Amino acid sequence: GNSVTQMEGPVTLSEEAFLTINCTYTATGYPSLFWYVQYPGEGLQLLLKATKADDKGSNKGFEATYRKETTSFHLEKGSVQVSDSAVYFCALSDPNTGNQFYFGTGTSLTVIP
Amino acid sequence: DARVTQTPRHKVTEMGQEVTMRCQPILGHNTVFWYRQTMMQGLELLAYFRNRAPLDDSGMPKDRFSAEMPDATLATLKIQPSEPRDSAVYFCASGFGVRAHEQYFGPGTRLTVT
């Protein structure tokens, strides 16, 4: 079946530190992969995506590369800011149905000045 | 700036009462999803629709929950009767196309059942 496993949190970093949030997946086919971000009191927002192997998604300084060989889609940012404090969700969409999304449990990030 | 809207944003009700949550998807989107978020379970898919037809509602407790799309601009999620364990944030999301690769989430309805 399909599933997403992401790094347990919470993660606390100092401003300008390097961020990695690990995400691995299990899928029956060739999924599309996503990172969503949820700020306090808000819904999830799409941060970036990759639809095929070796694609790199990027947005707002965040990057993630779709690695089929390691079934991973780790989120990285070279220098985090206080405003990046949020919960980050890794997700995949099942290509067989095209509609079914599978979300990870979320990783809470707090960036301190 | 097109957004998914949800009403109400907050709802406090007593056990046994009916609760109705509403969602207006982004105009032109043909896929609508309902999710529930709790600290214990995380984000759970309850149901989703494409072109107003329900495609999957296996995540929903059928005895008390129901989801409908009376028209393309309105999706509803009802709980009757509500129970304290239904307390959660309920999100609606919409997307476009068969694959609906990108889902756009509403701000959520925070439900508290006492």
gemmi code that builds the backbone of each chain (N, CA, C; Angstrom):
import gemmi

chains = {
    "A": [
        ("GLY", (0.826, -1.195, 0.000), (0.000, 0.000, 0.000), (0.866, 1.253, 0.000)),
        ("ASN", (0.187, 2.396, 0.032), (0.882, 3.677, 0.027), (0.995, 4.239, 1.434)),
        ("SER", (2.143, 4.819, 1.744), (2.305, 5.460, 3.039), (3.478, 6.421, 2.983)),
        ("VAL", (3.489, 7.324, 3.942), (4.559, 8.317, 4.062), (5.047, 8.311, 5.502)),
        ("THR", (6.340, 8.280, 5.670), (6.931, 8.333, 7.002), (7.854, 9.538, 7.060)),
        ("GLN", (7.624, 10.398, 8.019), (8.501, 11.544, 8.120), (9.051, 11.666, 9.521)),
        ("MET", (10.100, 12.412, 9.580), (10.885, 12.602, 10.777), (10.024, 13.101, 11.917)),
        ("GLU", (10.250, 12.502, 13.084), (9.527, 12.949, 14.265), (10.022, 14.315, 14.688)),
        ("GLY", (9.126, 15.095, 15.230), (9.555, 16.375, 15.779), (9.418, 16.361, 17.284)),
        ("PRO", (9.366, 17.519, 17.875), (9.570, 18.808, 17.233), (11.055, 19.079, 16.968)),
        ("VAL", (11.291, 19.967, 16.000), (12.635, 20.385, 15.666), (12.779, 21.860, 16.052)),
        ("THR", (13.849, 22.154, 16.754), (14.131, 23.537, 17.144), (15.499, 23.919, 16.603)),
        ("LEU", (15.539, 25.015, 15.854), (16.797, 25.478, 15.258), (16.984, 26.962, 15.534)),
        ("SER", (18.219, 27.366, 15.512), (18.521, 28.792, 15.584), (18.408, 29.400, 14.194)),
        ("GLU", (18.077, 30.668, 14.149), (17.988, 31.377, 12.870), (19.286, 31.183, 12.079)),
        ("GLU", (19.148, 31.009, 10.765), (20.244, 30.820, 9.818), (20.834, 29.408, 9.846)),
        ("ALA", (20.305, 28.534, 10.659), (20.783, 27.149, 10.652), (20.276, 26.424, 9.421)),
        ("PHE", (20.913, 25.280, 9.129), (20.509, 24.430, 8.005), (19.411, 23.482, 8.474)),
        ("LEU", (18.403, 23.319, 7.612), (17.270, 22.468, 7.958), (17.217, 21.254, 7.049)),
        ("THR", (17.002, 20.087, 7.659), (16.623, 18.880, 6.920), (15.474, 18.222, 7.654)),
        ("ILE", (14.421, 17.929, 6.943), (13.328, 17.115, 7.484), (13.200, 15.908, 6.563)),
        ("ASN", (13.405, 14.733, 7.151), (13.416, 13.512, 6.358), (12.006, 13.015, 6.045)),
        ("CYS", (11.860, 12.481, 4.843), (10.598, 11.886, 4.429), (10.898, 10.705, 3.523)),
        ("THR", (10.326, 9.561, 3.844), (10.412, 8.401, 2.966), (9.010, 7.920, 2.667)),
        ("TYR", (8.876, 7.201, 1.560), (7.544, 6.802, 1.154), (7.529, 5.357, 0.693)),
        ("THR", (6.333, 4.811, 0.691), (6.061, 3.507, 0.096), (4.907, 3.705, -0.863)),
        ("ALA", (5.089, 3.225, -2.088), (4.025, 3.407, -3.077), (4.009, 2.228, -4.032)),
        ("THR", (2.839, 1.957, -4.548), (2.695, 0.826, -5.462), (3.087, 1.198, -6.882)),
        ("GLY", (3.022, 2.469, -7.207), (3.330, 2.896, -8.571), (4.389, 3.973, -8.566)),
        ("TYR", (4.134, 5.034, -9.323), (5.068, 6.153, -9.419), (4.343, 7.411, -8.947)),
        ("PRO", (4.441, 7.669, -7.661), (3.640, 8.759, -7.103), (4.209, 10.136, -7.419)),
        ("SER", (3.390, 11.144, -7.208), (3.858, 12.518, -7.115), (4.084, 12.804, -5.634)),
        ("LEU", (5.069, 13.629, -5.343), (5.437, 13.908, -3.951), (5.321, 15.397, -3.658)),
        ("PHE", (4.950, 15.700, -2.425), (4.644, 17.079, -2.044), (5.177, 17.378, -0.646)),
        ("TRP", (5.451, 18.641, -0.422), (5.609, 19.164, 0.926), (4.579, 20.269, 1.108)),
        ("TYR", (3.826, 20.147, 2.206), (2.868, 21.172, 2.594), (3.336, 21.794, 3.908)),
        ("VAL", (2.965, 23.042, 4.111), (3.314, 23.743, 5.347), (2.026, 24.278, 5.993)),
        ("GLN", (1.979, 24.172, 7.301), (0.813, 24.668, 8.047), (1.284, 25.644, 9.114)),
        ("TYR", (0.909, 26.914, 8.960), (1.207, 27.913, 9.964), (0.120, 27.882, 11.035)),
        ("PRO", (0.416, 28.333, 12.227), (-0.546, 28.249, 13.339), (-1.900, 28.836, 12.963)),
        ("GLY", (-2.944, 28.067, 13.221), (-4.304, 28.541, 12.995), (-4.741, 28.568, 11.551)),
        ("GLU", (-3.941, 28.003, 10.655), (-4.281, 28.053, 9.233), (-4.367, 26.648, 8.642)),
        ("GLY", (-4.865, 26.594, 7.413), (-4.878, 25.328, 6.682), (-3.516, 25.055, 6.067)),
        ("LEU", (-3.394, 23.898, 5.444), (-2.138, 23.526, 4.811), (-1.967, 24.292, 3.502)),
        ("GLN", (-0.728, 24.629, 3.205), (-0.414, 25.305, 1.945), (0.641, 24.479, 1.225)),
        ("LEU", (0.475, 24.356, -0.080), (1.478, 23.642, -0.855), (2.783, 24.430, -0.849)),
        ("LEU", (3.867, 23.764, -0.477), (5.173, 24.414, -0.454), (5.945, 24.107, -1.739)),
        ("LEU", (6.013, 22.812, -2.077), (6.683, 22.422, -3.303), (6.247, 21.017, -3.689)),
        ("LYS", (6.571, 20.639, -4.924), (6.168, 19.313, -5.394), (7.168, 18.804, -6.419)),
        ("ALA", (7.121, 17.491, -6.637), (7.900, 16.844, -7.695), (7.066, 15.693, -8.224)),
        ("THR", (6.955, 15.598, -9.523), (6.042, 14.615, -10.098), (6.732, 13.391, -10.676)),
        ("LYS", (8.068, 13.416, -10.789), (8.740, 12.218, -11.278), (10.140, 12.130, -10.692)),
        ("ALA", (10.718, 10.966, -10.803), (12.027, 10.694, -10.205), (13.070, 11.694, -10.708)),
        ("ASP", (13.926, 12.117, -9.767), (15.024, 13.058, -9.987), (14.575, 14.505, -10.149)),
        ("ASP", (13.277, 14.749, -10.152), (12.788, 16.127, -10.159), (13.146, 16.789, -8.844)),
        ("LYS", (13.434, 18.070, -8.899), (13.651, 18.846, -7.684), (12.565, 19.898, -7.599)),
        ("GLY", (11.862, 19.884, -6.487), (10.891, 20.940, -6.223), (11.558, 22.011, -5.378)),
        ("SER", (11.208, 23.277, -5.621), (11.805, 24.337, -4.816), (10.842, 25.502, -4.698)),
        ("ASN", (10.930, 26.185, -3.563), (10.065, 27.340, -3.310), (10.517, 28.014, -2.026)),
        ("LYS", (10.617, 29.321, -2.047), (10.944, 30.112, -0.849), (12.225, 29.651, -0.182)),
        ("GLY", (13.171, 29.160, -0.927), (14.437, 28.718, -0.362), (14.449, 27.265, 0.073)),
        ("PHE", (13.275, 26.624, 0.053), (13.181, 25.198, 0.382), (13.373, 24.366, -0.886)),
        ("GLU", (13.962, 23.185, -0.703), (14.164, 22.270, -1.827), (13.904, 20.838, -1.381)),
        ("ALA", (13.487, 20.019, -2.327), (13.386, 18.579, -2.072), (13.548, 17.863, -3.398)),
        ("THR", (14.301, 16.771, -3.407), (14.547, 16.010, -4.626), (13.908, 14.638, -4.513)),
        ("TYR", (13.198, 14.278, -5.543), (12.491, 12.998, -5.619), (13.536, 11.910, -5.924)),
        ("ARG", (13.827, 11.083, -4.931), (14.828, 10.018, -5.075), (14.129, 8.667, -5.088)),
        ("LYS", (14.017, 8.123, -6.283), (13.313, 6.831, -6.405), (14.135, 5.701, -5.796)),
        ("GLU", (15.461, 5.783, -5.931), (16.289, 4.671, -5.458), (16.258, 4.521, -3.946)),
        ("THR", (16.059, 5.654, -3.252), (15.985, 5.591, -1.788), (14.570, 5.849, -1.293)),
        ("THR", (13.620, 5.962, -2.208), (12.213, 6.298, -1.893), (12.146, 7.429, -0.876)),
        ("SER", (12.819, 8.525, -1.190), (12.869, 9.633, -0.247), (12.559, 10.962, -0.920)),
        ("PHE", (12.189, 11.929, -0.086), (11.867, 13.274, -0.565), (12.148, 14.228, 0.597)),
        ("HIS", (13.397, 14.338, 0.969), (13.784, 15.119, 2.142), (13.704, 16.614, 1.859)),
        ("LEU", (13.196, 17.338, 2.831), (13.055, 18.798, 2.705), (14.300, 19.466, 3.282)),
        ("GLU", (14.844, 20.462, 2.555), (16.039, 21.155, 3.023), (15.893, 22.653, 2.797)),
        ("LYS", (16.562, 23.390, 3.689), (16.694, 24.836, 3.506), (18.031, 25.246, 4.100)),
        ("GLY", (18.730, 26.057, 3.377), (20.083, 26.389, 3.785), (20.173, 27.312, 4.987)),
        ("SER", (19.177, 28.175, 5.160), (19.245, 29.167, 6.238), (17.817, 29.505, 6.655)),
        ("VAL", (17.409, 28.960, 7.786), (16.016, 29.142, 8.194), (15.816, 30.492, 8.889)),
        ("GLN", (14.587, 30.961, 8.829), (14.203, 32.208, 9.465), (13.114, 31.934, 10.496)),
        ("VAL", (12.938, 32.889, 11.394), (11.895, 32.734, 12.412), (10.534, 32.503, 11.758)),
        ("SER", (10.311, 33.142, 10.631), (9.029, 33.033, 9.928), (8.795, 31.656, 9.318)),
        ("ASP", (9.798, 30.798, 9.319), (9.635, 29.423, 8.820), (9.041, 28.499, 9.885)),
        ("SER", (8.871, 28.993, 11.072), (8.290, 28.184, 12.153), (6.881, 27.758, 11.760)),
        ("ALA", (6.663, 26.453, 11.703), (5.390, 25.913, 11.214), (5.458, 24.399, 11.337)),
        ("VAL", (4.390, 23.743, 10.905), (4.394, 22.282, 10.818), (4.489, 21.905, 9.347)),
        ("TYR", (5.384, 20.978, 9.021), (5.631, 20.585, 7.641), (5.159, 19.152, 7.427)),
        ("PHE", (4.402, 18.964, 6.347), (3.832, 17.660, 6.029), (4.370, 17.182, 4.687)),
        ("CYS", (4.847, 15.959, 4.667), (5.212, 15.297, 3.434), (3.986, 14.515, 2.955)),
        ("ALA", (3.782, 14.450, 1.650), (2.595, 13.753, 1.145), (2.898, 13.152, -0.218)),
        ("LEU", (2.128, 12.115, -0.548), (2.209, 11.570, -1.897), (0.803, 11.426, -2.450)),
        ("SER", (0.711, 11.478, -3.775), (-0.576, 11.202, -4.397), (-0.439, 9.944, -5.216)),
        ("ASP", (-1.442, 9.107, -5.058), (-1.449, 7.799, -5.681), (-1.730, 7.943, -7.171)),
        ("PRO", (-0.832, 7.541, -8.018), (-1.059, 7.730, -9.451), (-2.177, 6.852, -9.988)),
        ("ASN", (-2.463, 5.758, -9.283), (-3.488, 4.861, -9.789), (-4.869, 5.488, -9.680)),
        ("THR", (-5.129, 6.168, -8.583), (-6.414, 6.841, -8.443), (-6.311, 8.291, -8.882)),
        ("GLY", (-5.152, 8.867, -8.722), (-4.960, 10.270, -9.076), (-5.526, 11.223, -8.047)),
        ("ASN", (-6.273, 10.729, -7.135), (-6.918, 11.623, -6.178), (-6.511, 11.380, -4.741)),
        ("GLN", (-6.159, 10.169, -4.432), (-5.913, 9.819, -3.047), (-4.571, 10.378, -2.594)),
        ("PHE", (-4.620, 11.214, -1.579), (-3.409, 11.765, -0.984), (-3.095, 11.029, 0.305)),
        ("TYR", (-1.816, 10.821, 0.554), (-1.362, 10.210, 1.797), (-0.402, 11.193, 2.459)),
        ("PHE", (-0.755, 11.609, 3.664), (0.056, 12.586, 4.386), (0.867, 11.914, 5.479)),
        ("GLY", (2.059, 12.457, 5.721), (2.821, 12.065, 6.894), (2.219, 12.710, 8.135)),
        ("THR", (2.790, 12.431, 9.270), (2.245, 12.897, 10.545), (2.590, 14.342, 10.854)),
        ("GLY", (3.465, 14.924, 10.070), (3.831, 16.314, 10.288), (5.046, 16.455, 11.202)),
        ("THR", (5.864, 17.457, 10.915), (7.039, 17.762, 11.742), (6.982, 19.234, 12.120)),
        ("SER", (6.944, 19.472, 13.411), (6.872, 20.850, 13.897), (8.265, 21.463, 13.940)),
        ("LEU", (8.422, 22.627, 13.350), (9.691, 23.343, 13.340), (9.523, 24.669, 14.072)),
        ("THR", (10.416, 24.914, 15.007), (10.483, 26.217, 15.684), (11.858, 26.797, 15.450)),
        ("VAL", (11.889, 28.012, 14.939), (13.159, 28.696, 14.702), (13.263, 29.836, 15.710)),
        ("ILE", (14.340, 29.825, 16.463), (14.524, 30.845, 17.496), (15.554, 31.877, 17.053)),
        ("PRO", (15.349, 33.125, 17.424), (16.262, 34.205, 16.965), (17.648, 34.027, 17.568)),
    ],
    "B": [
        ("ASP", (-7.388, 36.771, -5.571), (-6.698, 35.642, -4.963), (-7.720, 34.590, -4.576)),
        ("ALA", (-7.823, 33.520, -5.370), (-8.838, 32.505, -5.149), (-8.481, 31.675, -3.922)),
        ("ARG", (-9.473, 31.449, -3.073), (-9.250, 30.660, -1.856), (-10.437, 29.759, -1.590)),
        ("VAL", (-10.163, 28.698, -0.865), (-11.226, 27.849, -0.346), (-11.743, 28.501, 0.934)),
        ("THR", (-13.045, 28.626, 1.046), (-13.609, 29.210, 2.263), (-14.389, 28.155, 3.023)),
        ("GLN", (-14.352, 28.267, 4.340), (-15.070, 27.327, 5.197), (-15.816, 28.106, 6.269)),
        ("THR", (-17.020, 27.628, 6.560), (-17.793, 28.216, 7.652), (-18.465, 27.116, 8.455)),
        ("PRO", (-18.636, 27.294, 9.772), (-18.038, 28.372, 10.558), (-16.558, 28.112, 10.800)),
        ("ARG", (-15.840, 29.067, 11.298), (-14.441, 28.851, 11.632), (-14.310, 28.133, 12.973)),
        ("HIS", (-15.244, 28.397, 13.860), (-15.246, 27.743, 15.167), (-16.682, 27.333, 15.494)),
        ("LYS", (-16.795, 26.176, 16.140), (-18.116, 25.712, 16.536), (-17.984, 24.951, 17.848)),
        ("VAL", (-18.758, 25.379, 18.830), (-18.834, 24.660, 20.096), (-20.262, 24.174, 20.245)),
        ("THR", (-20.429, 22.897, 20.509), (-21.771, 22.350, 20.605), (-21.801, 21.264, 21.665)),
        ("GLU", (-23.005, 20.904, 22.050), (-23.148, 19.854, 23.059), (-23.324, 18.499, 22.380)),
        ("MET", (-22.900, 17.496, 23.057), (-23.040, 16.135, 22.565), (-24.494, 15.860, 22.177)),
        ("GLY", (-24.669, 15.222, 21.035), (-26.006, 14.880, 20.568), (-26.576, 15.860, 19.556)),
        ("GLN", (-25.973, 17.041, 19.471), (-26.466, 18.046, 18.531), (-25.952, 17.771, 17.116)),
        ("GLU", (-26.698, 18.289, 16.136), (-26.250, 18.183, 14.746), (-25.274, 19.316, 14.440)),
        ("VAL", (-24.264, 18.992, 13.693), (-23.272, 19.986, 13.265), (-23.191, 19.948, 11.746)),
        ("THR", (-23.229, 21.113, 11.130), (-23.044, 21.209, 9.682), (-21.899, 22.160, 9.388)),
        ("MET", (-20.939, 21.673, 8.620), (-19.803, 22.486, 8.197), (-19.901, 22.680, 6.684)),
        ("ARG", (-19.566, 23.875, 6.250), (-19.700, 24.207, 4.831), (-18.365, 24.596, 4.224)),
        ("CYS", (-18.257, 24.328, 2.942), (-17.026, 24.615, 2.223), (-17.382, 25.139, 0.836)),
        ("GLN", (-16.718, 26.213, 0.456), (-16.856, 26.717, -0.910), (-15.518, 26.497, -1.607)),
        ("PRO", (-15.461, 25.558, -2.550), (-14.186, 25.302, -3.231), (-13.832, 26.459, -4.165)),
        ("ILE", (-12.605, 26.465, -4.609), (-12.174, 27.478, -5.568), (-12.960, 27.293, -6.861)),
        ("LEU", (-13.426, 28.391, -7.405), (-14.238, 28.356, -8.621), (-13.483, 27.648, -9.745)),
        ("GLY", (-14.156, 26.642, -10.322), (-13.520, 25.899, -11.405), (-12.870, 24.602, -10.956)),
        ("HIS", (-12.631, 24.457, -9.666), (-12.089, 23.193, -9.165), (-13.190, 22.137, -9.144)),
        ("ASN", (-12.831, 20.907, -9.538), (-13.857, 19.873, -9.629), (-13.654, 18.729, -8.635)),
        ("THR", (-12.635, 18.856, -7.782), (-12.403, 17.817, -6.773), (-12.384, 18.458, -5.394)),
        ("VAL", (-13.110, 17.872, -4.476), (-13.213, 18.400, -3.117), (-12.901, 17.290, -2.130)),
        ("PHE", (-12.102, 17.630, -1.122), (-11.687, 16.678, -0.102), (-12.097, 17.199, 1.275)),
        ("TRP", (-12.472, 16.293, 2.150), (-12.692, 16.613, 3.556), (-11.673, 15.849, 4.400)),
        ("TYR", (-10.989, 16.576, 5.287), (-10.013, 15.986, 6.193), (-10.370, 16.350, 7.633)),
        ("ARG", (-9.898, 15.511, 8.540), (-10.008, 15.805, 9.968), (-8.602, 15.755, 10.554)),
        ("GLN", (-8.307, 16.744, 11.383), (-6.971, 16.799, 11.998), (-7.093, 16.803, 13.507)),
        ("THR", (-6.430, 15.865, 14.146), (-6.338, 15.813, 15.604), (-4.891, 15.584, 15.990)),
        ("MET", (-4.582, 15.885, 17.234), (-3.214, 15.671, 17.702), (-2.869, 14.185, 17.670)),
        ("MET", (-3.832, 13.363, 18.018), (-3.550, 11.928, 18.139), (-3.450, 11.244, 16.788)),
        ("GLN", (-4.349, 11.559, 15.875), (-4.428, 10.844, 14.601), (-3.787, 11.582, 13.438)),
        ("GLY", (-3.451, 12.848, 13.641), (-2.908, 13.620, 12.529), (-3.999, 13.978, 11.540)),
        ("LEU", (-3.649, 13.961, 10.262), (-4.564, 14.368, 9.193), (-5.184, 13.111, 8.574)),
        ("GLU", (-6.496, 13.019, 8.650), (-7.204, 11.849, 8.118), (-8.139, 12.277, 6.991)),
        ("LEU", (-8.102, 11.549, 5.899), (-9.035, 11.814, 4.812), (-10.383, 11.195, 5.155)),
        ("LEU", (-11.423, 12.006, 5.124), (-12.766, 11.511, 5.424), (-13.516, 11.124, 4.150)),
        ("ALA", (-13.452, 12.014, 3.152), (-14.215, 11.776, 1.928), (-13.693, 12.671, 0.832)),
        ("TYR", (-13.941, 12.282, -0.429), (-13.683, 13.214, -1.511), (-14.630, 13.008, -2.678)),
        ("PHE", (-14.810, 14.103, -3.400), (-15.755, 14.181, -4.504), (-15.043, 14.632, -5.756)),
        ("ARG", (-15.489, 14.136, -6.884), (-15.047, 14.680, -8.160), (-16.286, 14.934, -8.992)),
        ("ASN", (-16.347, 16.146, -9.541), (-17.543, 16.555, -10.294), (-18.826, 16.296, -9.503)),
        ("ARG", (-18.749, 16.584, -8.218), (-19.856, 16.497, -7.248), (-20.239, 15.080, -6.877)),
        ("ALA", (-19.629, 14.078, -7.502), (-19.958, 12.689, -7.158), (-18.990, 12.187, -6.090)),
        ("PRO", (-19.506, 11.508, -5.077), (-18.611, 10.963, -4.043), (-17.785, 9.819, -4.606)),
        ("LEU", (-16.461, 9.905, -4.473), (-15.590, 8.853, -4.968), (-15.153, 7.908, -3.866)),
        ("ASP", (-14.972, 8.451, -2.689), (-14.515, 7.616, -1.589), (-14.913, 8.287, -0.282)),
        ("ASP", (-15.647, 7.605, 0.524), (-15.965, 8.112, 1.866), (-15.656, 7.048, 2.909)),
        ("SER", (-14.710, 6.183, 2.601), (-14.406, 5.075, 3.504), (-13.773, 5.540, 4.807)),
        ("GLY", (-13.262, 6.748, 4.841), (-12.659, 7.250, 6.066), (-13.635, 7.857, 7.049)),
        ("MET", (-14.887, 7.841, 6.671), (-15.917, 8.520, 7.454), (-16.775, 7.524, 8.215)),
        ("PRO", (-17.029, 7.766, 9.517), (-17.986, 6.922, 10.241), (-19.386, 7.119, 9.664)),
        ("LYS", (-19.893, 6.119, 8.993), (-21.130, 6.279, 8.219), (-22.364, 6.463, 9.093)),
        ("ASP", (-22.295, 5.986, 10.312), (-23.507, 6.038, 11.119), (-23.848, 7.461, 11.545)),
        ("ARG", (-22.851, 8.331, 11.564), (-23.130, 9.681, 12.063), (-22.672, 10.786, 11.117)),
        ("PHE", (-21.799, 10.482, 10.198), (-21.251, 11.489, 9.299), (-21.885, 11.349, 7.916)),
        ("SER", (-22.082, 12.496, 7.271), (-22.510, 12.475, 5.875), (-21.897, 13.675, 5.161)),
        ("ALA", (-21.523, 13.454, 3.904), (-20.928, 14.521, 3.095), (-21.683, 14.607, 1.786)),
        ("GLU", (-21.919, 15.853, 1.352), (-22.663, 16.064, 0.109), (-22.108, 17.263, -0.631)),
        ("MET", (-22.444, 17.323, -1.928), (-22.164, 18.525, -2.709), (-23.448, 18.907, -3.432)),
        ("PRO", (-24.258, 19.731, -2.806), (-25.527, 20.133, -3.431), (-25.323, 20.817, -4.777)),
        ("ASP", (-24.236, 21.553, -4.905), (-23.877, 22.125, -6.203), (-22.372, 22.313, -6.253)),
        ("ALA", (-21.883, 22.791, -7.371), (-20.436, 22.853, -7.579), (-19.745, 23.871, -6.685)),
        ("THR", (-20.522, 24.750, -6.069), (-19.912, 25.781, -5.241), (-20.075, 25.523, -3.743)),
        ("LEU", (-20.634, 24.373, -3.387), (-20.872, 24.125, -1.972), (-20.693, 22.641, -1.647)),
        ("ALA", (-19.877, 22.390, -0.630), (-19.742, 21.043, -0.080), (-20.104, 21.117, 1.401)),
        ("THR", (-20.801, 20.106, 1.890), (-21.188, 20.097, 3.294), (-20.741, 18.810, 3.965)),
        ("LEU", (-20.431, 18.933, 5.241), (-20.108, 17.773, 6.081), (-20.985, 17.880, 7.329)),
        ("LYS", (-21.783, 16.848, 7.549), (-22.695, 16.866, 8.693), (-22.333, 15.764, 9.661)),
        ("ILE", (-22.520, 16.067, 10.927), (-22.358, 15.070, 11.984), (-23.651, 15.082, 12.799)),
        ("GLN", (-24.289, 13.925, 12.883), (-25.528, 13.815, 13.633), (-25.704, 12.389, 14.155)),
        ("PRO", (-25.710, 12.175, 15.465), (-25.443, 13.152, 16.516), (-23.948, 13.309, 16.764)),
        ("SER", (-23.545, 14.478, 17.225), (-22.126, 14.703, 17.497), (-21.724, 14.083, 18.838)),
        ("GLU", (-20.446, 13.736, 18.931), (-19.897, 13.148, 20.153), (-18.594, 13.873, 20.509)),
        ("PRO", (-18.200, 13.843, 21.779), (-16.954, 14.528, 22.166), (-15.746, 14.084, 21.345)),
        ("ARG", (-15.692, 12.836, 20.933), (-14.547, 12.355, 20.157), (-14.498, 12.944, 18.737)),
        ("ASP", (-15.542, 13.647, 18.340), (-15.536, 14.322, 17.043), (-14.802, 15.658, 17.101)),
        ("SER", (-14.436, 16.082, 18.278), (-13.718, 17.355, 18.429), (-12.409, 17.290, 17.645)),
        ("ALA", (-12.236, 18.243, 16.749), (-11.087, 18.235, 15.844), (-11.158, 19.491, 14.988)),
        ("VAL", (-10.162, 19.654, 14.123), (-10.245, 20.675, 13.077), (-10.565, 19.958, 11.776)),
        ("TYR", (-11.597, 20.424, 11.101), (-12.034, 19.820, 9.848), (-11.626, 20.746, 8.696)),
        ("PHE", (-10.877, 20.175, 7.764), (-10.411, 20.939, 6.618), (-11.102, 20.465, 5.346)),
        ("CYS", (-11.390, 21.425, 4.511), (-11.838, 21.164, 3.158), (-10.694, 21.590, 2.236)),
        ("ALA", (-10.513, 20.847, 1.159), (-9.508, 21.204, 0.166), (-10.110, 20.982, -1.218)),
        ("SER", (-9.668, 21.758, -2.189), (-10.161, 21.543, -3.546), (-9.002, 21.466, -4.520)),
        ("GLY", (-9.271, 20.826, -5.647), (-8.271, 20.673, -6.684), (-8.947, 20.585, -8.036)),
        ("PHE", (-8.129, 20.446, -9.069), (-8.696, 20.433, -10.413), (-8.139, 19.262, -11.213)),
        ("GLY", (-9.000, 18.654, -11.986), (-8.546, 17.632, -12.914), (-8.628, 16.241, -12.314)),
        ("VAL", (-8.379, 15.269, -13.152), (-8.459, 13.890, -12.696), (-7.416, 13.615, -11.622)),
        ("ARG", (-6.245, 14.164, -11.799), (-5.185, 13.875, -10.840), (-5.181, 14.808, -9.652)),
        ("ALA", (-5.753, 16.008, -9.835), (-5.836, 16.961, -8.717), (-4.515, 17.002, -7.950)),
        ("HIS", (-3.422, 17.205, -8.688), (-2.111, 17.141, -8.060), (-1.919, 18.127, -6.939)),
        ("GLU", (-2.530, 19.255, -7.047), (-2.361, 20.250, -6.009), (-3.692, 20.441, -5.305)),
        ("GLN", (-3.650, 20.327, -3.999), (-4.839, 20.558, -3.204), (-4.690, 21.889, -2.493)),
        ("TYR", (-5.749, 22.679, -2.518), (-5.755, 23.976, -1.869), (-6.678, 23.871, -0.662)),
        ("PHE", (-6.108, 24.115, 0.499), (-6.841, 23.911, 1.737), (-7.545, 25.183, 2.203)),
        ("GLY", (-8.706, 24.978, 2.796), (-9.374, 26.058, 3.493), (-8.765, 26.258, 4.871)),
        ("PRO", (-9.241, 27.268, 5.613), (-8.669, 27.573, 6.931), (-9.128, 26.624, 8.030)),
        ("GLY", (-10.122, 25.800, 7.739), (-10.576, 24.822, 8.711), (-11.718, 25.298, 9.593)),
        ("THR", (-12.453, 24.329, 10.114), (-13.479, 24.567, 11.141), (-13.041, 23.841, 12.391)),
        ("ARG", (-12.853, 24.602, 13.462), (-12.463, 23.975, 14.726), (-13.733, 23.615, 15.493)),
        ("LEU", (-13.964, 22.326, 15.653), (-15.180, 21.829, 16.307), (-14.846, 21.326, 17.700)),
        ("THR", (-15.618, 21.800, 18.659), (-15.515, 21.306, 20.032), (-16.879, 20.790, 20.451)),
        ("VAL", (-16.926, 19.535, 20.826), (-18.176, 18.913, 21.291), (-18.027, 18.613, 22.773)),
        ("THR", (-18.905, 19.213, 23.561), (-18.789, 19.048, 25.022), (-19.781, 18.030, 25.559)),
    ],
}
model = gemmi.Model(1)
for chain_id, residues in chains.items():
    chain = gemmi.Chain(chain_id)
    for i, (resn, *xyz) in enumerate(residues, 1):
        res = gemmi.Residue()
        res.name, res.seqid = resn, gemmi.SeqId(i, " ")
        for name, pos in zip(("N", "CA", "C"), xyz):
            atom = gemmi.Atom()
            atom.name, atom.element = name, gemmi.Element(name[0])
            atom.pos, atom.b_iso = gemmi.Position(*pos), 0.0
            res.add_atom(atom)
        chain.add_residue(res)
    model.add_chain(chain)
structure = gemmi.Structure()
structure.add_model(model)
structure.setup_entities()
